[in-house]
Amino acid sequence: MNIANRRYQLPQATPGPRTFEVALSGSPQLYFINGLEIGDHFTLDAEILPFDSVTDIARAIERTVDEPQEIYAIAQRAQIRALAEHTYVHRARSILDACRPGAAWKSDAA
């Protein structure tokens, strides 16, 4: 969701909020690879399905037909990871931790 990223002046490679919302919903998702930052948040091919061509999309659709249980497992793993690491509670804790007296500022804290 590059539109949301532009509003907050984030690089295009930064995953937008819908990436995390889809994962939290328990739905499998294809993710257009326009940078490798998504790999900092989800494991490619295990929690999220990357693509960068129409051929990749066609393969993913075929895979949902041929391997529905594996696609469901990918969605479950993404949901578990999102709940464990990527909720607003996690982000708020990171902000509060960064604001504590003597805390070292981390530009990558999220």
C-alpha positions in Angstrom: 0.0 0.0 0.0 2.4 2.6 -1.2 -0.2 5.3 -1.0 -0.2 5.1 2.8 3.6 5.1 2.8 3.7 8.3 0.8 1.4 10.1 3.2 4.0 9.4 6.0 7.0 9.9 3.7 8.2 6.3 4.1 10.3 4.6 1.4 8.2 2.7 -1.0 9.8 -0.6 0.1 8.3 -0.1 3.6 5.3 -2.4 4.0 2.1 -0.5 4.4 -0.4 -1.0 7.2 -2.6 -3.3 5.1 0.2 -5.9 5.0 0.0 -6.3 8.7 -3.8 -6.1 8.8 -4.2 -8.9 6.2 -1.8 -11.0 8.2 -3.7 -10.4 11.4 -6.9 -11.4 9.6 -5.5 -14.8 8.9 -5.7 -14.4 5.1 -2.9 -15.5 2.8 -1.4 -12.7 0.8 0.6 -12.1 -2.2 3.1 -9.3 -1.7 4.6 -7.3 -4.5 8.3 -7.2 -4.0 9.6 -3.7 -4.6 12.2 -3.9 -1.9 13.5 -6.4 0.6 12.2 -4.7 3.8 9.2 -7.1 3.9 11.7 -9.8 4.9 12.4 -7.9 8.1 8.8 -8.4 9.1 7.7 -11.7 7.6 9.5 -14.8 6.2 9.1 -14.9 2.5 7.4 -18.1 1.2 6.7 -19.2 4.7 4.5 -16.4 6.0 3.9 -14.3 2.9 4.0 -15.0 -0.8 6.2 -12.6 -2.7 5.7 -11.9 -6.4 7.1 -9.5 -9.0 5.5 -10.8 -12.2 2.2 -11.9 -13.6 3.8 -15.4 -13.9 4.3 -15.4 -10.1 0.7 -14.5 -9.5 -0.5 -17.3 -11.8 1.8 -19.8 -9.9 0.4 -18.6 -6.6 -3.2 -19.1 -7.8 -2.4 -22.6 -9.1 -0.8 -23.3 -5.7 -3.9 -22.4 -3.9 -5.8 -25.0 -5.9 -3.0 -27.7 -5.7 -1.9 -27.1 -2.1 -4.8 -25.4 -0.2 -3.5 -26.7 3.2 -0.1 -25.2 2.7 -1.6 -21.9 1.7 -3.7 -22.0 4.8 -0.6 -22.8 6.9 1.2 -19.8 5.4 -1.7 -17.6 6.4 -1.7 -19.1 9.9 2.1 -18.5 10.3 1.7 -14.9 9.2 -1.1 -14.4 11.6 0.8 -15.9 14.5 3.8 -13.7 13.7 1.7 -10.5 13.3 0.0 -11.2 16.7 3.4 -11.8 18.3 5.3 -8.9 16.8 3.3 -6.4 14.8 0.3 -5.1 16.7 -0.2 -1.5 17.8 0.6 -2.6 21.4 4.1 -3.6 20.1 4.6 -0.3 18.4 3.4 1.7 21.4 5.8 -0.3 23.6 8.7 0.5 21.2 7.8 4.2 21.3 7.6 4.2 25.1 10.9 2.3 25.4 12.6 4.8 23.1 11.3 7.7 25.2 12.6 6.4 28.5 15.4 8.4 30.1 18.8 7.1 28.9 17.3 5.0 26.2 19.4 4.8 23.0 17.4 6.0 20.0 16.9 3.3 17.4 15.7 4.5 14.1 14.5 1.0 13.1 12.4 0.5 16.2 8.8 -0.2 15.2 
